[in-house]
Each structure stands twice: as C-alpha cells, then as structure tokens.
Amino acid sequence: MKATGIVRRIDDLGRVVIPKEIRRTMRIREGDPLEIYTDKDGGVIFKKYSLMGGLVDFAGQLCETLNRTTGQVTVITDRDSCIAVAGVPRRELADKAVSSQMERLMEGRQVYQYKPGEEIIPLCSDSDKYSLSTAAPILSEGDVLGCVLFACAGKDRLAGGEVEYKLAQSIAAFLGRHMES
C-alpha cells in the first residue's frame, strides 16, 4: 500500500469522502461501484469494481473467435482498461488504460467506425500505436460497461467494413444482455 498523507473522518452515516485528486488519478467517477476489502492488519481497502472483470476468460474466447473471423486485432474493454485481446501479443494491450477519447466515445453510446479523413482515436492512453477502426459500447440497463472493438496498428487499414460493424455491434449487445441476467 502507498500512503497519501490524507486523513478523512467518517461522518454519522458511515461515509468517507475520497479526495478529488485520488478520484481523478484512479479514474473513479461519480456512481462507480467500489469493492471493499479488509486486510489482516485492520486496514480497509477500496478497489474499483468492474462487472466486466468477471468475464475475462469468456471475453478472451470471444476476442479469439472475432480475430479468427476477421483477421483484425480484437479487444474487449471495461470502462477503464483492455480486459481481453486477440491478434497481437497480449502484453501489448492487456490491462492498459483506455484513452480519454475512447472513454468519451463509450459515453456517447453509439457504434463508431473510422472514416478516412477523420481524426484517429488512440486505443490506449499511454500510446498511439493502436487506434480504433470499429467500436461498439457494451450497454447493460442503460449503463456503459465497456466496449467491443477492432483496432489496427499504424494508419494503413483504419477503415472497417460492414462485417466488423455488425460483429462489434452484435457482440456488444450480447455481452450487455449477458450482464443483465
């Protein structure tokens, strides 16, 4: 654990305010679920909870299938990071934070497809090596849980086709419905 030097009191309803700087650094938004853990030393630990996190193996299988079908780099994300990857070495994208442009795209709740001449949207926040070709947000009960996307390295093959559009849209809808049950 890393000490921050910040001390907060619990109010009469048992609430603790997480400082804005920490929320911004950890990308915790209003309404985000937090998991609460305790350690053997009596510490209380808050961890961001991802509904999609429980689907890592399943999402990996979906990515593999999509990659074999299309030959494109396939990624499934939660709201913050890439949880499943196929088509490139896993270490290049797995667990990497998504870019702020990608976050805004998910919040828009629309299927995205790159068109030549448009601004390129990087997939990860720390690198612009991979950019979006096609992306469909995973929606469950009105909430954005993540995204199913096709990505490419460089600027050569950015424009996706109708097949990628429909596949991303279908898998995102499937995952959204799966999370509702």
Backbone as a chain_set.jsonl record, in Angstrom:
{"seq": "MKATGIVRRIDDLGRVVIPKEIRRTMRIREGDPLEIYTDKDGGVIFKKYSLMGGLVDFAGQLCETLNRTTGQVTVITDRDSCIAVAGVPRRELADKAVSSQMERLMEGRQVYQYKPGEEIIPLCSDSDKYSLSTAAPILSEGDVLGCVLFACAGKDRLAGGEVEYKLAQSIAAFLGRHMES", "coords": {"N": [[0.836, -1.185, 0.0], [0.349, 2.287, -0.614], [1.075, 5.211, 1.051], [-0.818, 8.227, 1.344], [-0.943, 10.432, 2.907], [-3.227, 11.766, 3.442], [-5.955, 12.378, 5.548], [-9.166, 11.422, 6.556], [-12.338, 11.858, 8.138], [-14.963, 9.711, 9.338], [-18.377, 10.218, 8.72], [-21.559, 10.715, 10.505], [-23.229, 8.925, 9.213], [-21.595, 6.957, 8.361], [-20.039, 7.494, 6.155], [-17.25, 8.208, 3.998], [-15.252, 10.636, 2.503], [-13.678, 10.429, -0.562], [-10.803, 11.943, -1.626], [-10.694, 14.402, -4.257], [-8.373, 14.49, -5.865], [-7.376, 11.899, -5.666], [-9.542, 10.45, -6.695], [-9.509, 11.409, -9.319], [-6.942, 10.594, -10.216], [-7.18, 7.809, -9.963], [-9.202, 7.369, -11.682], [-11.895, 7.317, -10.838], [-15.264, 7.698, -11.043], [-18.282, 9.582, -10.337], [-20.769, 7.557, -9.002], [-19.514, 5.184, -9.675], [-18.987, 1.758, -8.902], [-17.455, 0.492, -5.928], [-15.39, -1.975, -4.541], [-15.052, -3.373, -1.309], [-12.458, -4.245, 0.775], [-10.806, -5.934, 3.487], [-7.78, -6.028, 5.337], [-5.401, -8.153, 7.068], [-4.198, -6.578, 8.965], [-6.035, -4.81, 9.861], [-6.705, -2.878, 8.052], [-8.674, -1.031, 5.672], [-9.619, -1.432, 2.38], [-10.396, 0.085, -0.644], [-11.453, -0.852, -3.809], [-11.729, -0.372, -7.274], [-14.592, -1.628, -8.836], [-15.323, -3.851, -11.403], [-17.805, -4.92, -13.453], [-17.363, -6.252, -15.808], [-14.974, -7.447, -15.319], [-15.293, -10.013, -14.308], [-15.675, -11.49, -16.534], [-13.406, -12.108, -17.96], [-12.121, -14.492, -19.032], [-14.151, -15.501, -20.725], [-14.523, -13.267, -22.39], [-12.028, -13.234, -23.571], [-12.161, -15.566, -25.133], [-14.178, -14.815, -26.913], [-12.86, -12.675, -28.202], [-10.76, -14.086, -29.47], [-12.226, -15.648, -31.29], [-13.46, -13.633, -32.861], [-11.15, -12.465, -33.909], [-10.088, -14.577, -35.438], [-12.127, -14.766, -37.317], [-12.173, -12.263, -38.626], [-9.532, -11.46, -38.932], [-8.491, -9.241, -37.777], [-7.11, -7.092, -35.187], [-8.557, -7.595, -32.123], [-10.385, -6.365, -29.382], [-11.698, -6.312, -26.088], [-13.002, -4.164, -23.728], [-13.285, -2.874, -20.333], [-14.713, -0.1, -18.617], [-12.367, 1.216, -18.135], [-9.972, -0.133, -18.9], [-8.218, -2.462, -21.107], [-9.497, -5.651, -21.247], [-9.503, -8.053, -22.586], [-7.765, -9.476, -25.345], [-6.936, -10.128, -28.749], [-4.967, -11.126, -31.522], [-2.664, -9.645, -31.388], [0.397, -9.66, -29.47], [-0.461, -10.344, -26.139], [0.572, -8.806, -24.002], [0.99, -6.313, -25.1], [-1.398, -4.872, -25.095], [-3.16, -5.77, -23.066], [-4.665, -5.021, -19.985], [-4.002, -2.341, -20.204], [-4.67, 1.152, -19.835], [-7.528, 2.73, -21.231], [-7.772, 5.331, -23.718], [-8.594, 8.832, -23.188], [-10.168, 9.827, -25.245], [-11.316, 7.5, -26.144], [-12.834, 6.826, -23.891], [-14.714, 8.939, -23.947], [-15.988, 8.304, -26.319], [-17.228, 5.851, -25.651], [-19.014, 6.802, -23.708], [-20.709, 8.198, -25.333], [-22.363, 6.289, -26.351], [-22.767, 5.174, -28.887], [-22.276, 3.226, -31.883], [-19.12, 3.208, -33.352], [-17.307, 3.951, -36.297], [-14.358, 4.264, -38.052], [-13.74, 6.749, -40.5], [-12.094, 7.589, -43.493], [-10.045, 10.464, -43.296], [-11.098, 11.45, -40.954], [-10.386, 12.327, -37.505], [-7.966, 10.35, -35.861], [-8.565, 7.919, -33.394], [-6.893, 7.063, -30.566], [-6.338, 3.893, -28.97], [-5.193, 3.273, -26.427], [-4.187, 5.1, -23.462], [-1.51, 5.623, -22.999], [-0.141, 5.295, -25.343], [-0.059, 5.713, -28.879], [0.053, 3.737, -30.688], [-1.859, 1.805, -31.388], [-4.998, 2.213, -32.911], [-8.52, 2.999, -33.146], [-10.7, 1.176, -35.232], [-13.276, 0.124, -35.534], [-15.849, 0.356, -33.135], [-17.997, -0.673, -30.528], [-20.115, 0.181, -27.914], [-20.637, -1.543, -24.813], [-23.638, -1.983, -23.398], [-25.633, -2.12, -20.531], [-28.617, -2.246, -18.94], [-28.85, 0.5, -19.358], [-26.385, 1.487, -18.549], [-22.95, 2.11, -19.345], [-20.692, -0.418, -19.804], [-18.37, -1.174, -20.998], [-16.509, -1.889, -23.997], [-16.564, -3.301, -27.282], [-14.196, -3.828, -29.714], [-12.464, -3.252, -32.825], [-9.147, -2.875, -33.72], [-6.232, -1.265, -35.103], [-2.769, -1.249, -35.999], [-0.757, 1.511, -36.689], [-1.525, 3.591, -39.578], [-2.588, 2.457, -41.796], [-4.748, 0.518, -42.371], [-7.263, 1.554, -41.407], [-10.056, 1.98, -41.898], [-12.947, 0.223, -41.253], [-15.177, -2.44, -42.267], [-18.589, -3.298, -43.207], [-19.012, -5.823, -42.111], [-17.333, -5.929, -39.805], [-18.503, -3.847, -38.371], [-21.128, -4.819, -37.847], [-20.474, -7.186, -36.439], [-19.105, -6.195, -34.137], [-21.165, -4.664, -33.023], [-23.097, -6.667, -32.556], [-21.792, -8.464, -30.752], [-21.299, -6.727, -28.624], [-23.949, -6.105, -27.881], [-24.798, -8.659, -27.135], [-23.072, -9.202, -24.917], [-23.92, -7.152, -23.217], [-26.586, -7.925, -22.71], [-26.058, -10.353, -21.507], [-24.876, -9.54, -19.129], [-27.024, -8.471, -17.818], [-28.488, -10.608, -16.953]], "CA": [[0.0, 0.0, 0.0], [1.086, 3.535, -0.706], [0.485, 6.247, 1.907], [-1.07, 9.503, 0.668], [-0.843, 11.526, 3.871], [-4.54, 12.393, 3.578], [-6.762, 11.77, 6.605], [-10.571, 11.816, 6.497], [-13.177, 11.327, 9.218], [-16.22, 9.079, 8.953], [-19.495, 11.017, 9.244], [-22.516, 9.963, 11.327], [-23.856, 7.896, 8.386], [-20.574, 5.982, 7.977], [-19.46, 7.86, 4.868], [-15.912, 8.784, 3.923], [-15.044, 11.313, 1.229], [-12.413, 10.13, -1.242], [-10.373, 13.224, -2.191], [-10.808, 14.587, -5.703], [-7.104, 14.152, -6.517], [-7.292, 10.436, -5.738], [-10.57, 10.008, -7.652], [-9.037, 11.74, -10.675], [-5.803, 9.725, -10.507], [-7.642, 6.42, -10.071], [-10.302, 7.373, -12.662], [-13.141, 6.948, -10.169], [-16.295, 8.682, -11.364], [-19.477, 9.533, -9.51], [-21.61, 6.408, -9.311], [-18.725, 3.968, -9.886], [-19.003, 0.835, -7.767], [-16.175, 0.181, -5.288], [-15.381, -3.169, -3.708], [-14.403, -3.087, -0.034], [-11.68, -5.356, 1.32], [-10.081, -5.667, 4.727], [-6.564, -6.84, 5.431], [-5.19, -8.745, 8.401], [-3.706, -5.549, 9.876], [-7.134, -3.92, 10.212], [-6.87, -1.86, 7.021], [-9.814, -1.099, 4.769], [-9.143, -1.133, 1.034], [-11.415, 0.268, -1.665], [-10.948, -1.191, -5.136], [-12.743, -0.192, -8.308], [-15.235, -2.877, -9.204], [-15.696, -3.924, -12.814], [-18.68, -6.041, -13.784], [-16.739, -6.959, -16.926], [-13.808, -8.158, -14.817], [-15.635, -11.414, -14.122], [-15.831, -12.134, -17.841], [-12.121, -12.062, -18.667], [-11.906, -15.698, -19.839], [-15.175, -15.527, -21.762], [-14.206, -12.182, -23.319], [-10.854, -13.687, -24.32], [-12.619, -16.506, -26.154], [-14.877, -14.024, -27.934], [-11.837, -11.96, -28.974], [-10.08, -15.065, -30.333], [-13.143, -16.001, -32.371], [-13.572, -12.465, -33.746], [-9.869, -12.304, -34.595], [-10.009, -15.614, -36.474], [-13.138, -14.472, -38.335], [-11.89, -11.036, -39.381], [-8.102, -11.231, -39.112], [-8.14, -7.943, -37.186], [-6.867, -7.001, -33.747], [-9.849, -7.511, -31.445], [-10.208, -6.02, -27.972], [-12.868, -6.017, -25.267], [-12.572, -3.333, -22.602], [-14.288, -2.39, -19.395], [-14.713, 1.359, -18.796], [-11.059, 1.792, -17.871], [-8.802, -0.818, -19.457], [-8.413, -3.594, -22.013], [-9.574, -6.879, -20.439], [-9.258, -9.217, -23.447], [-7.086, -9.062, -26.57], [-6.522, -11.182, -29.683], [-4.397, -10.607, -32.761], [-1.35, -9.08, -31.076], [0.833, -10.196, -28.171], [-1.331, -9.876, -25.053], [1.231, -7.792, -23.159], [0.958, -5.0, -25.749], [-2.638, -4.146, -24.817], [-3.902, -6.24, -21.891], [-4.615, -4.217, -18.754], [-3.626, -0.946, -20.473], [-5.765, 2.109, -19.682], [-8.045, 3.265, -22.489], [-7.545, 6.769, -23.879], [-9.729, 9.692, -22.822], [-11.036, 9.883, -26.424], [-12.057, 6.237, -26.127], [-13.83, 6.966, -22.823], [-15.784, 9.808, -24.453], [-16.695, 7.543, -27.345], [-18.114, 4.919, -24.946], [-20.08, 7.569, -23.065], [-21.639, 8.61, -26.387], [-23.277, 5.158, -26.508], [-23.017, 4.919, -30.311], [-21.268, 2.426, -32.575], [-18.182, 4.08, -34.051], [-16.488, 3.369, -37.353], [-13.456, 5.266, -38.616], [-13.892, 7.105, -41.909], [-10.885, 8.296, -43.93], [-10.071, 11.909, -43.131], [-11.465, 11.78, -39.574], [-9.326, 12.247, -36.505], [-7.705, 8.984, -35.405], [-8.779, 7.768, -31.957], [-5.994, 6.047, -30.0], [-6.966, 2.945, -28.058], [-4.628, 3.367, -25.072], [-3.815, 6.45, -23.037], [-0.057, 5.803, -22.953], [0.47, 5.003, -26.639], [-0.952, 5.848, -30.024], [0.416, 2.678, -31.629], [-3.099, 1.184, -31.85], [-6.127, 3.13, -32.989], [-9.802, 2.349, -33.369], [-11.275, 1.011, -36.559], [-14.704, -0.004, -35.246], [-16.06, 0.173, -31.698], [-19.391, -0.675, -30.088], [-20.175, 0.162, -26.449], [-21.413, -2.599, -24.147], [-24.631, -1.312, -22.569], [-26.456, -3.003, -19.717], [-29.554, -1.468, -18.132], [-28.565, 1.91, -19.561], [-25.032, 1.839, -18.127], [-21.847, 1.682, -20.195], [-19.814, -1.329, -19.07], [-17.121, -1.352, -21.735], [-16.562, -1.721, -25.445], [-16.017, -4.331, -28.169], [-13.629, -3.019, -30.788], [-11.415, -3.696, -33.732], [-8.091, -1.861, -33.727], [-5.129, -1.549, -36.017], [-1.512, -0.555, -35.738], [-0.437, 2.411, -37.791], [-2.633, 4.309, -40.21], [-2.82, 1.859, -43.103], [-6.014, -0.165, -42.583], [-8.166, 2.02, -40.369], [-11.479, 1.899, -42.207], [-13.547, -1.098, -41.131], [-16.283, -2.679, -43.174], [-19.904, -3.616, -42.673], [-18.907, -7.042, -41.304], [-16.789, -5.551, -38.496], [-19.511, -3.01, -37.731], [-22.2, -5.689, -37.349], [-19.919, -8.091, -35.432], [-18.869, -5.429, -32.901], [-22.478, -4.306, -32.509], [-23.756, -7.888, -32.08], [-21.111, -8.977, -29.563], [-21.546, -5.765, -27.541], [-25.325, -6.309, -27.431], [-24.811, -9.951, -26.444], [-22.43, -9.048, -23.608], [-24.809, -6.307, -22.41], [-27.717, -8.758, -22.273], [-25.486, -11.363, -20.611], [-24.613, -8.907, -17.839], [-28.315, -8.192, -17.187], [-29.049, -11.835, -16.354]], "C": [[0.876, 1.242, 0.0], [0.372, 4.597, 0.128], [0.318, 7.539, 1.121], [-0.895, 10.685, 1.597], [-2.161, 12.245, 4.087], [-5.329, 11.632, 4.644], [-8.181, 12.32, 6.474], [-11.319, 11.173, 7.657], [-14.43, 10.694, 8.618], [-17.349, 9.915, 9.534], [-20.483, 10.11, 9.982], [-23.275, 8.892, 10.541], [-22.85, 6.853, 7.897], [-19.892, 6.282, 6.658], [-18.065, 8.453, 5.019], [-15.793, 9.433, 2.546], [-13.679, 10.919, 0.674], [-11.993, 11.411, -1.949], [-10.39, 13.239, -3.724], [-9.538, 14.165, -6.44], [-6.969, 12.636, -6.692], [-8.319, 9.904, -6.731], [-10.112, 10.263, -9.087], [-7.903, 10.807, -11.091], [-6.241, 8.288, -10.769], [-8.804, 6.267, -11.048], [-11.601, 6.846, -12.049], [-14.14, 8.068, -10.425], [-17.468, 8.547, -10.387], [-20.338, 8.35, -9.958], [-20.842, 5.123, -9.574], [-18.821, 3.058, -8.67], [-17.586, 0.586, -7.245], [-16.352, -1.079, -4.453], [-14.611, -2.841, -2.437], [-13.745, -4.356, 0.487], [-11.126, -4.942, 2.672], [-8.828, -6.528, 4.708], [-6.365, -7.279, 6.879], [-4.696, -7.725, 9.425], [-4.791, -4.551, 10.268], [-7.352, -2.807, 9.204], [-8.123, -2.102, 6.192], [-9.333, -0.629, 3.4], [-10.334, -1.015, 0.096], [-10.776, -0.041, -3.005], [-12.068, -0.971, -6.142], [-13.282, -1.545, -8.713], [-15.638, -2.808, -10.672], [-16.574, -5.149, -13.024], [-18.057, -6.896, -14.878], [-15.545, -7.79, -16.462], [-14.056, -9.648, -14.608], [-15.75, -12.19, -15.421], [-14.528, -12.241, -18.622], [-11.904, -13.287, -19.553], [-12.882, -15.771, -21.003], [-14.888, -14.466, -22.828], [-12.996, -12.553, -24.169], [-11.233, -14.646, -25.428], [-13.363, -15.786, -27.276], [-13.878, -13.284, -28.825], [-11.116, -12.895, -29.939], [-10.945, -15.42, -31.538], [-13.284, -14.853, -33.365], [-12.296, -12.257, -34.546], [-9.719, -13.333, -35.709], [-10.971, -15.328, -37.624], [-12.729, -13.31, -39.231], [-10.414, -10.827, -39.709], [-7.627, -9.922, -38.509], [-7.846, -8.072, -35.695], [-8.216, -6.752, -33.086], [-9.621, -7.297, -29.956], [-11.58, -5.853, -27.328], [-12.348, -5.274, -24.043], [-13.675, -3.262, -21.552], [-14.235, -0.866, -19.549], [-13.319, 1.975, -18.699], [-9.895, 1.159, -18.612], [-9.202, -1.967, -20.375], [-8.407, -4.879, -21.188], [-9.327, -8.131, -21.26], [-8.731, -8.722, -24.797], [-6.807, -10.279, -27.432], [-5.987, -10.519, -30.947], [-3.055, -9.922, -32.609], [-0.893, -9.732, -29.776], [0.043, -9.536, -27.03], [-0.716, -8.74, -24.245], [1.204, -6.396, -23.781], [-0.28, -4.191, -25.376], [-3.347, -4.547, -23.531], [-3.619, -5.378, -20.67], [-4.147, -2.786, -18.962], [-4.859, -0.057, -20.349], [-6.215, 2.614, -21.049], [-7.844, 4.781, -22.514], [-8.784, 7.564, -23.471], [-10.692, 9.833, -23.994], [-11.917, 8.634, -26.494], [-13.146, 6.269, -25.051], [-15.008, 7.806, -23.289], [-16.633, 9.09, -25.492], [-17.679, 6.564, -26.69], [-19.296, 5.657, -24.331], [-21.107, 8.065, -24.074], [-22.644, 7.53, -26.75], [-23.642, 4.859, -27.967], [-21.926, 4.023, -30.871], [-20.427, 3.391, -33.406], [-17.48, 3.303, -35.162], [-15.672, 4.492, -37.983], [-13.778, 5.48, -40.089], [-12.65, 7.882, -42.319], [-11.064, 9.818, -43.842], [-10.469, 12.347, -41.733], [-10.236, 11.732, -38.679], [-9.198, 10.796, -36.035], [-7.856, 8.937, -33.888], [-7.851, 6.684, -31.436], [-6.741, 5.15, -29.018], [-6.498, 3.159, -26.62], [-4.185, 4.785, -24.747], [-2.311, 6.681, -23.084], [0.638, 5.571, -24.292], [-0.541, 5.239, -27.747], [-0.616, 4.81, -31.105], [-0.831, 2.017, -32.221], [-4.219, 2.206, -31.837], [-7.386, 2.36, -33.375], [-10.161, 2.3, -34.846], [-12.793, 0.994, -36.412], [-14.852, -0.263, -33.757], [-17.544, 0.249, -31.375], [-19.421, -0.752, -28.566], [-21.038, -0.988, -25.943], [-22.337, -1.891, -23.159], [-25.462, -2.338, -21.828], [-27.311, -2.145, -18.8], [-29.239, 0.024, -18.19], [-27.17, 2.361, -19.172], [-24.006, 1.334, -19.136], [-20.92, 0.82, -19.355], [-18.453, -1.469, -19.724], [-17.363, -1.214, -23.213], [-15.998, -2.966, -26.138], [-15.466, -3.563, -29.361], [-12.635, -3.784, -31.639], [-10.421, -2.548, -33.815], [-7.06, -2.222, -34.777], [-3.919, -0.728, -35.614], [-1.216, 0.321, -36.941], [-1.683, 3.013, -38.403], [-3.03, 3.687, -41.548], [-4.249, 1.345, -43.303], [-7.065, 0.294, -41.58], [-9.641, 1.801, -40.667], [-11.963, 0.458, -42.121], [-14.704, -1.224, -42.099], [-17.574, -2.972, -42.438], [-19.858, -4.841, -41.755], [-18.406, -6.711, -39.903], [-17.808, -4.732, -37.698], [-20.583, -3.88, -37.082], [-21.695, -6.652, -36.271], [-19.718, -7.373, -34.096], [-20.196, -5.096, -32.234], [-23.171, -5.532, -31.887], [-23.122, -8.41, -30.789], [-21.327, -8.034, -28.378], [-22.963, -5.93, -26.999], [-25.448, -7.624, -26.664], [-24.235, -9.831, -25.038], [-23.297, -8.192, -22.677], [-25.983, -7.1, -21.862], [-27.239, -9.809, -21.266], [-25.29, -10.779, -19.208], [-25.925, -8.589, -17.103], [-28.869, -9.421, -16.471], [-28.201, -12.377, -15.23]], "O": [[1.984, 1.25, 0.536], [-0.816, 4.849, -0.076], [1.186, 7.912, 0.331], [-0.718, 11.816, 1.142], [-2.218, 13.226, 4.828], [-5.367, 10.401, 4.643], [-8.379, 13.523, 6.303], [-10.974, 10.079, 8.103], [-14.893, 11.082, 7.545], [-17.301, 10.288, 10.706], [-20.279, 8.899, 10.077], [-23.907, 8.028, 11.149], [-23.2, 5.97, 7.115], [-19.229, 5.411, 6.096], [-17.744, 9.103, 6.014], [-16.19, 8.843, 1.541], [-12.658, 11.054, 1.348], [-12.738, 11.922, -2.785], [-10.136, 12.23, -4.381], [-9.608, 13.558, -7.509], [-6.509, 12.156, -7.728], [-8.014, 9.011, -7.521], [-10.309, 9.422, -9.964], [-7.91, 10.286, -12.206], [-5.739, 7.632, -11.682], [-9.331, 5.168, -11.225], [-12.309, 6.041, -12.654], [-13.904, 9.225, -10.077], [-17.618, 7.532, -9.706], [-20.599, 8.174, -11.149], [-21.455, 4.062, -9.689], [-18.745, 3.528, -7.535], [-16.638, 0.484, -8.023], [-17.346, -1.229, -3.742], [-13.623, -2.109, -2.483], [-14.385, -5.398, 0.621], [-10.992, -3.754, 2.967], [-8.816, -7.618, 4.135], [-7.067, -6.832, 7.785], [-4.766, -7.978, 10.628], [-4.505, -3.555, 10.932], [-8.113, -1.878, 9.473], [-8.57, -3.238, 6.036], [-8.72, 0.431, 3.274], [-11.181, -1.906, 0.044], [-9.687, 0.447, -3.307], [-13.216, -1.339, -5.894], [-12.525, -2.494, -8.911], [-16.224, -1.823, -11.121], [-16.141, -6.279, -12.799], [-18.203, -8.119, -14.878], [-15.148, -8.736, -17.142], [-13.132, -10.454, -14.719], [-15.904, -13.411, -15.409], [-14.555, -12.446, -19.835], [-11.538, -13.136, -20.719], [-12.492, -16.067, -22.132], [-14.997, -14.735, -24.024], [-12.943, -12.223, -25.354], [-10.701, -14.564, -26.535], [-13.195, -16.114, -28.45], [-14.024, -13.263, -30.047], [-10.887, -12.54, -31.095], [-10.456, -15.484, -32.667], [-13.235, -15.07, -34.575], [-12.349, -11.914, -35.727], [-9.271, -12.998, -36.806], [-10.661, -15.618, -38.779], [-12.913, -13.361, -40.447], [-10.08, -10.106, -40.648], [-6.477, -9.531, -38.709], [-8.27, -9.021, -35.037], [-8.93, -5.814, -33.443], [-8.78, -7.954, -29.343], [-12.506, -5.322, -27.942], [-11.384, -5.697, -23.404], [-14.839, -3.548, -21.833], [-13.733, -0.392, -20.569], [-13.105, 3.11, -19.123], [-8.921, 1.845, -18.924], [-10.359, -2.385, -20.413], [-7.426, -5.171, -20.505], [-8.978, -9.171, -20.703], [-9.179, -7.703, -25.322], [-6.478, -11.346, -26.914], [-6.492, -9.485, -31.384], [-2.381, -9.647, -33.602], [-1.71, -10.299, -29.052], [-0.091, -8.314, -26.982], [-1.42, -7.811, -23.849], [1.374, -5.402, -23.075], [-0.228, -2.962, -25.34], [-4.073, -3.735, -22.958], [-2.47, -5.053, -20.373], [-3.916, -2.075, -17.984], [-5.962, -0.463, -20.714], [-5.39, 2.891, -21.92], [-7.757, 5.426, -21.47], [-9.888, 7.024, -23.418], [-11.9, 9.948, -23.786], [-13.093, 8.7, -26.851], [-14.257, 5.79, -25.28], [-16.163, 7.445, -23.063], [-17.852, 9.254, -25.532], [-18.828, 6.459, -27.119], [-20.437, 5.202, -24.419], [-22.255, 8.326, -23.711], [-23.661, 7.812, -27.383], [-24.726, 4.342, -28.237], [-20.789, 4.049, -30.4], [-20.957, 4.277, -34.076], [-17.108, 2.143, -34.983], [-16.208, 5.523, -38.39], [-14.05, 4.534, -40.827], [-12.194, 8.749, -41.573], [-12.084, 10.371, -44.253], [-10.213, 13.489, -41.349], [-9.198, 11.177, -39.039], [-10.198, 10.107, -35.836], [-7.342, 9.802, -33.179], [-7.987, 5.518, -31.806], [-7.657, 5.593, -28.325], [-7.315, 3.218, -25.701], [-3.852, 5.567, -25.637], [-1.873, 7.826, -23.199], [1.865, 5.642, -24.375], [-1.735, 4.995, -27.574], [-0.954, 4.983, -32.276], [-0.863, 1.703, -33.41], [-4.375, 2.966, -30.882], [-7.324, 1.231, -33.861], [-9.95, 3.254, -35.595], [-13.503, 1.749, -37.076], [-14.071, -1.016, -33.175], [-18.259, 1.116, -31.877], [-18.817, -1.654, -27.984], [-22.035, -1.357, -26.564], [-21.874, -1.275, -22.199], [-25.94, -3.308, -22.417], [-26.785, -1.398, -17.975], [-29.35, 0.726, -17.185], [-26.8, 3.505, -19.436], [-24.172, 0.26, -19.715], [-20.419, 1.26, -18.32], [-17.484, -1.847, -19.065], [-18.286, -0.526, -23.648], [-15.07, -3.6, -25.636], [-16.168, -2.746, -29.956], [-12.061, -4.796, -31.236], [-10.809, -1.389, -33.961], [-7.026, -3.348, -35.275], [-4.026, 0.326, -34.986], [-1.408, -0.096, -38.084], [-2.766, 2.956, -37.82], [-3.727, 4.317, -42.343], [-4.896, 1.692, -44.291], [-7.706, -0.551, -40.956], [-10.404, 1.464, -39.761], [-11.459, -0.42, -42.822], [-15.156, -0.237, -42.679], [-17.642, -2.903, -41.211], [-20.568, -4.899, -40.751], [-18.988, -7.161, -38.916], [-17.95, -4.914, -36.489], [-20.908, -3.701, -35.908], [-22.402, -6.912, -35.297], [-20.113, -7.884, -33.048], [-20.335, -5.23, -31.018], [-23.763, -5.431, -30.812], [-23.83, -8.759, -29.845], [-21.518, -8.491, -27.251], [-23.164, -5.9, -25.785], [-26.136, -7.683, -25.646], [-24.84, -10.303, -24.076], [-23.394, -8.477, -21.483], [-26.336, -6.969, -20.69], [-27.933, -10.113, -20.296], [-25.519, -11.466, -18.213], [-25.922, -8.454, -15.879], [-29.623, -9.299, -15.505], [-28.545, -13.398, -14.635]]}, "num_chains": 1, "name": "protein.A"}
